[in-house]
């Protein structure tokens, strides 16, 4: 017997709209969040939701109180996959992209240890020619690297071991270490890039078309002359390919970085002297930290891997390209630096770019990487981890002492992020970005012991997501709100105190600095933003500063006696 359902086509339309909301949400939504977003009266909303659950189209995750697509929906989608024609499904997107991008766009699939072109569309005028049926190497082409990067790890390793890394141009990757670093970066940003690695004067960018088992059934690739498809515009093209790939199959893929910031609105007030002090255009600017001895701010670009050193007095920004994903900088005694990289904590010689291992707390988790890191009042490094594509709860929180000994303090984290301590060192704050939570713990600065975890603040998904964090000398907790166009300050009791509006949607992290720690530095990102948003926020990826009227709490310097 079928369950009772609301009658009429209007109810059907509302049900389908609600189903779309569940499917399209960046992360599972709670009842109240779905109700608010639907705009429906609560009794109507509840009745429709119960019907969708009864038919198995929506399922409630009782442990979290959220709603996701149900098993019946997946069974129905499998029937569609059985008769799925990838080329036919992709053709409208190829035609649209060729016109909109003004470059050649093609569809490829994996064929043994090569990528094979299945279809292509070229715009009028000068363009790169692609021959349907042609096979190209995996290690030096954008479609090949996308096919490698998004495979199941075991399959990816098997394919990589069978490759011959032949040099095609002076830019070709010819070592497994460099290839693995590139594939890690590809998974983190959601698309691959080839800068003249296969053909001179030709650049390309590719995004996976994901299948029902969350592995690529193909890739979309855009190719263009290197003079035209270059570093300043190749990343927005990658974002367009990701969106098109999702439309082809309806599969969102694994990467959880949102491409949809909320609309810009003035919710707070501009801070005193808020300005873009470095219009850098970073893909994912992160981890600002003030180096007192050098009177300089260190920061990183995770997706264009580099460590930067900015001198506020002169405006000079020195860059150290690392060749691998680096997510945080930790100043160390005697003028040294540690960085959190895709391979653990490593010593960095800024002048030469040389990296040397210190410790890797997750050496056995190839799908994970470290994220934000800071030295705590206990003299140890505290660092969080996350899955490279942010698709699973494999992240953790670690404490690492001067000898390199580490202790796992938390687990089950999706995207570990901002860390900070109260001025007296008795409270520790820690961000898990995807569920929108800032946690607080009791902290023992003598032993590094955590206890009494509690919810300090929850940021609704409609407002953005919490990212980097800093604490001021009065105990105020400042947090950058990704996709929220703002930085928030919370009182020590968790009450929202003030909001600083930003001219960019993705402020990513914050740090107090300057001689008196009274300047607030704010990094930002432009990764995967739509062209319309970038037009409205051209300073995305820049470094900002303001004077919020309060100084920052002191950040400890890591002693670190080990040297490589």
Buried (B, 14 or more C-beta within 10 A) or exposed (E): EEEEBBEEEEBEEBBEBBBEBBBEBBBBBBBEBBBBBBEBEEEBBEBBBBBBBBBBBBBBEEEEEBBBBBEBBEEEBEEEEEEBEBEEBBBEBBEBBBEBBBBBBBBBBBBEBBBBBBBBBBBEEEBBEBEEEEBBBBBBBBBBBBBBBBBEEEEBBEBBEEBEBEEBBEBBBEEEEBBBBBBBBBBBBBBBBBBBBBBEEBBBBBBBBBBBEBBBBBBBBBBBBBEBBEEEBBBBBBBBBBBBBBBBBEBBBBBBBBBEBBEBEEBBEEBEEBBBBBEBBBBBBBBBBBBBEEEBBBBBBBBBBBBBBBEBEEEEBEBBEBBBBBBBBBBBEEEBBBBBBBBBBBBBEBEEBEBEBBBBBBEEBBBBBBBBBBBBBBBBBBBBBBBBBBBBBBBBBBBBBBEBEBEEBBEEBBBBBBBBBBBEBEBBBBBBBBBBBBBBBEBBBEEBEBEEEEEBBEBBBEBBBBBBBBBBBBBBBBBBBBBBBBBBBBBBEBEEBBBBBBBBBBBBBBBBBBEEBBBBBBBBBBBBBBEEBBEBBBBBBBBBBBBBEBBBBBBBBBBBEEEE
